[in-house]
Amino acid sequence: MIEAPNQHKKSASRPHSILFVSLQFILIFAIALHAGVRGGAVQNTMTILAIALGVWAITTMRLKVNVFPDVRTSQRLYTGGPYRFIRHPMYTSVLLATLAWVLNSPDTLAWVMWLALLINLLAKLRYEEMLLKQKFPDYKAYALRTKRLLPFLY
């Protein structure tokens, strides 16, 4: 059997992807269980904004969501909707919602878990961007005109 070149590369990256996503979901659920998802007006507003950003990103991608950083062979490069401003709006959405939850119970453990989630998502997005640069020749130019997570800042 002859393998297509892309299939071999994709299978080699799969353990990294599984690790990133597993850690991401463990930390999200740990933060939710520890800190709670209900809060005051500020936390609830942050959560609503996070959900709105996530829904905007998902609808921009026409519901073709992939939680793994692997680039699918049929994947498109989305540059509209929230992707005009930031390259990873879903990561921003997760970080904003979990930050709101941490603010419900801002103890050391909650902050450590949120910082671990931030570090994991930063590593995941760097890995994903490396794969996107390989797949899409225009990605480098797109990356120069947009920020990763926060419009105008980072």
Secondary structure, DSSP 8 states (H G I E B T S, - for coil): ----HHHHHHHHHHHHHHHHHHHHHHHHHHHHHHH-S---HHHHHHHHHHHHHHHHHHHHTTT---SSS---TT-----SGGGGTBS-HHHHHHHHHHHHHHHHS--HHHHHHHHHHHHHHHHHHHHHHHHHHHH-TTHHHHHHHSBSSSTTT-
